[in-house]
Amino acid sequence: MDLKIGVKTEKWMFGIASVVVGLTLVLLYIVEPQNLPNPILSEYLSKFGLYLFGLVWLRGLWKLTLDKKLPSQKQEK
């Protein structure tokens, strides 16, 4: 199954993931979950968001920059 996502959608996903990853890092390392009302749940949710959106961010980085520099499958056809 080949899922095609347009460049505009990739840019939007990359931008949203960048914002969420940035906010999550601020929450984890500057605000610290211990300062929030429920520290254990806050830490789990922020790490979950960091991992999930971190993967989306890495995928966006790959698709928007590195995919253009590597030989694509279109040249093989």
ZIJO-V421039 format. One record per pair of residues at least 24 apart in sequence whose C-alpha atoms are under 10 Angstrom apart, sorted by the first residue. I is the first residue (numbers start at 1). J is the second residue. If there is no record, write none. Layout:
BEGIN
i=<I;I>
j=<J;J>
END
This chain:
BEGIN
i=<7;7;7;9;10;10;10;10;10;10;10;11;11;11;11;12;13;13;13;13;13;14;14;14;14;14;14;14;14;14;14;15;15;15;16;16;16;17;17;17;17;17;17;17;17;17;17;18;18;18;18;18;18;19;19;20;20;20;20;20;20;20;21;21;21;21;21;21;21;21;21;21;21;22;22;22;23;23;24;24;24;24;24;25;25>
j=<60;63;64;60;56;57;59;60;61;63;64;60;61;63;64;60;53;56;57;59;60;53;54;56;57;58;59;60;61;63;64;56;57;60;53;56;57;49;50;52;53;54;55;56;57;58;60;53;54;56;57;58;60;53;57;46;49;50;52;53;54;57;46;47;49;50;51;52;53;54;55;56;57;50;53;54;49;50;48;49;50;51;53;49;50>
END
